[in-house]
Amino acid sequence: MSNNLSLAITEFGAPEVLTPVNRPIPSPSEEQVLIQVKAAGVNPIDAKTRAGLGWAAEHNRDHLPWVPGYDVAGVVVANGTNESKFDVGDRVAGMIGFPTEGGGYSQYVVADAGLLSTVPPSVPMVDAAAVPLAGLTAWQALEHGKLARDEKVLILAGAGGVGHLAVQLAVRLGAQVFATASENNHAFLRQLDATPIDYHQPHWATANGEFDLVIDLVGVDTAIDALAGLKTGGRIVTVPTNTRDTITSAAAERGLKATGMLVDPNTWQTQRLLDMLDQGDLKIDIAAVYPLEQGAQAHKALETGHTRGKRVLEMPST
Ligand SMILES: NC(=O)c1ccc[n+]([C@@H]2O[C@H](COP(=O)([O-])OP(=O)(O)OC[C@H]3O[C@@H](n4cnc5c(N)ncnc54)[C@H](OP(=O)(O)O)[C@@H]3O)[C@@H](O)[C@H]2O)c1
């Protein structure tokens, strides 16, 4: 059956290369479930890969068409085996096909059951789809940085997809949380209990005293400027992979500890994040929801570099 509307690229390029296509509905293998996707989160790696940048593009260069999308939330409609941890009708979400396969910008997708978590009934599918990749990155960045209670952490791009979740998790850890953002996002950051810093002002990195840890969600030159704000022996976790080596070298030259990272699809952490949403212990800010066919608009908006929270695609109902 070919009634699986997807957004695919057959060439790398501007957002307009995202093209609606009808593909066959895939069949799940033994470890997999078939998901009727309700919503798919949009992440910077989707746009970078679509543009032909980074290792996911390199990997897919000779295998186009490629369907972007690593974050999905939807309903299980078939199981590869009766032994599956999910039943038909279960609401699930997860980070799938990472880092190269993707596939989430689709009405139907197969995914390993082991990559999926349960979406609590109170959590809207749009919110659930926004959580996995950004939430896991936020959580794991703080883990890599070994953030401890009462430490002072600076989160660069604190209002963005990963940033606003990292801010909330760091606050819950009992840290003193500072976050950079443009002024229009300062009230938002205060609501999340972070102290905002305007990165457009001179000396923003050093104006608030010394930090134990920087979580870098921007990359050079911003991350290199932020090194000046770290105390002696301070740590930086640099998340954008394309500038990781430059920043780790610059940190090492200054005697600072730097770590790069690649997000890991951890279902226990995803479940915990979804449960926190359910319990009101975590908020996800949705900047905009787009019908699947308007994925190009979502990419254009993301590429302005000023998204607050997350952008999500919603699938047409079948
Ligand atoms: N290594 C991994 O596994 C991994 C995983 C996830 C993400 N990433 C990478 O991490 C980065 C962040 O991802 P994301 O999803 O959070 O991105 P995002 O949502 O697109 O980030 C948007 C935010 O960036 C802020 N911003 C832009 N320029 C800034 C600057 N110079 N200083 C401070 N803030 C600035 C904007 O704040 P204002 O509008 O307030 O200016 C906006 O809120 C991306 O490069 C992404 O590819 C890597």
The ligand as an SDF file (V2000), in Angstrom:
LIG
                    3D

 48 52  0  0  0  0  0  0  0  0999 V2000
   25.9550   16.4850   19.6740 N   0  0  0  0  0  0  0  0  0  0  0  0
   24.6760   16.1370   19.7170 C   0  0  0  0  0  0  0  0  0  0  0  0
   24.3480   14.9630   19.9380 O   0  0  0  0  0  0  0  0  0  0  0  0
   23.6220   17.2090   19.5330 C   0  0  0  0  0  0  0  0  0  0  0  0
   22.3130   16.9360   19.9300 C   0  0  0  0  0  0  0  0  0  0  0  0
   21.3590   17.9580   19.8470 C   0  0  0  0  0  0  0  0  0  0  0  0
   21.7230   19.2020   19.3290 C   0  0  0  0  0  0  0  0  0  0  0  0
   22.9840   19.4010   18.9030 N   0  0  0  0  0  0  0  0  0  0  0  0
   23.4060   20.7270   18.4100 C   0  0  0  0  0  0  0  0  0  0  0  0
   23.2690   21.6500   19.4910 O   0  0  0  0  0  0  0  0  0  0  0  0
   22.9230   22.9380   19.0120 C   0  0  0  0  0  0  0  0  0  0  0  0
   21.6770   23.4560   19.7330 C   0  0  0  0  0  0  0  0  0  0  0  0
   20.5540   22.6840   19.3480 O   0  0  0  0  0  0  0  0  0  0  0  0
   19.0800   23.2440   19.6310 P   0  0  0  0  0  0  0  0  0  0  0  0
   18.1310   22.2220   19.1320 O   0  0  0  0  0  0  0  0  0  0  0  0
   18.9550   23.7250   21.0200 O   0  0  0  0  0  0  0  0  0  0  0  0
   19.0700   24.5180   18.6470 O   0  0  0  0  0  0  0  0  0  0  0  0
   17.9780   25.6610   18.4750 P   0  0  0  0  0  0  0  0  0  0  0  0
   16.7390   25.3010   19.2110 O   0  0  0  0  0  0  0  0  0  0  0  0
   17.8540   25.9560   17.0360 O   0  0  0  0  0  0  0  0  0  0  0  0
   18.6560   26.9230   19.2000 O   0  0  0  0  0  0  0  0  0  0  0  0
   18.0410   28.1560   19.0220 C   0  0  0  0  0  0  0  0  0  0  0  0
   18.5210   29.1290   20.0910 C   0  0  0  0  0  0  0  0  0  0  0  0
   19.8670   29.5070   19.8440 O   0  0  0  0  0  0  0  0  0  0  0  0
   20.0550   30.7760   20.4320 C   0  0  0  0  0  0  0  0  0  0  0  0
   21.2370   31.4360   19.9030 N   0  0  0  0  0  0  0  0  0  0  0  0
   21.5430   31.6760   18.5980 C   0  0  0  0  0  0  0  0  0  0  0  0
   22.7650   32.2590   18.5090 N   0  0  0  0  0  0  0  0  0  0  0  0
   23.2410   32.3800   19.8060 C   0  0  0  0  0  0  0  0  0  0  0  0
   24.4320   32.8820   20.3780 C   0  0  0  0  0  0  0  0  0  0  0  0
   25.4130   33.3970   19.6450 N   0  0  0  0  0  0  0  0  0  0  0  0
   24.5570   32.8300   21.7230 N   0  0  0  0  0  0  0  0  0  0  0  0
   23.5830   32.3140   22.4910 C   0  0  0  0  0  0  0  0  0  0  0  0
   22.4180   31.8270   22.0040 N   0  0  0  0  0  0  0  0  0  0  0  0
   22.2700   31.8600   20.6830 C   0  0  0  0  0  0  0  0  0  0  0  0
   18.7740   31.5030   20.1460 C   0  0  0  0  0  0  0  0  0  0  0  0
   18.5610   32.4090   21.2060 O   0  0  0  0  0  0  0  0  0  0  0  0
   18.0020   33.9010   21.0020 P   0  0  0  0  0  0  0  0  0  0  0  0
   16.8670   33.8000   20.0060 O   0  0  0  0  0  0  0  0  0  0  0  0
   17.5660   34.2550   22.3890 O   0  0  0  0  0  0  0  0  0  0  0  0
   19.1230   34.7360   20.4760 O   0  0  0  0  0  0  0  0  0  0  0  0
   17.7080   30.3890   20.1060 C   0  0  0  0  0  0  0  0  0  0  0  0
   16.8590   30.3640   21.2420 O   0  0  0  0  0  0  0  0  0  0  0  0
   22.7540   22.7760   17.4980 C   0  0  0  0  0  0  0  0  0  0  0  0
   23.9740   23.1210   16.8750 O   0  0  0  0  0  0  0  0  0  0  0  0
   22.5240   21.2850   17.3130 C   0  0  0  0  0  0  0  0  0  0  0  0
   22.8750   20.8040   16.0410 O   0  0  0  0  0  0  0  0  0  0  0  0
   23.9520   18.4390   18.9930 C   0  0  0  0  0  0  0  0  0  0  0  0
  1  2  1  0
  2  3  2  0
  2  4  1  0
  4  5  1  0
  4 48  2  0
  5  6  2  0
  6  7  1  0
  7  8  2  0
  8  9  1  0
  8 48  1  0
  9 10  1  0
  9 46  1  0
 10 11  1  0
 11 12  1  0
 11 44  1  0
 12 13  1  0
 13 14  1  0
 14 15  2  0
 14 16  1  0
 14 17  1  0
 17 18  1  0
 18 19  2  0
 18 20  1  0
 18 21  1  0
 21 22  1  0
 22 23  1  0
 23 24  1  0
 23 42  1  0
 24 25  1  0
 25 26  1  0
 25 36  1  0
 26 27  1  0
 26 35  1  0
 27 28  2  0
 28 29  1  0
 29 30  1  0
 29 35  2  0
 30 31  1  0
 30 32  2  0
 32 33  1  0
 33 34  2  0
 34 35  1  0
 36 37  1  0
 36 42  1  0
 37 38  1  0
 38 39  2  0
 38 40  1  0
 38 41  1  0
 42 43  1  0
 44 45  1  0
 44 46  1  0
 46 47  1  0
M  CHG  2   8   1  16  -1
M  END
$$$$
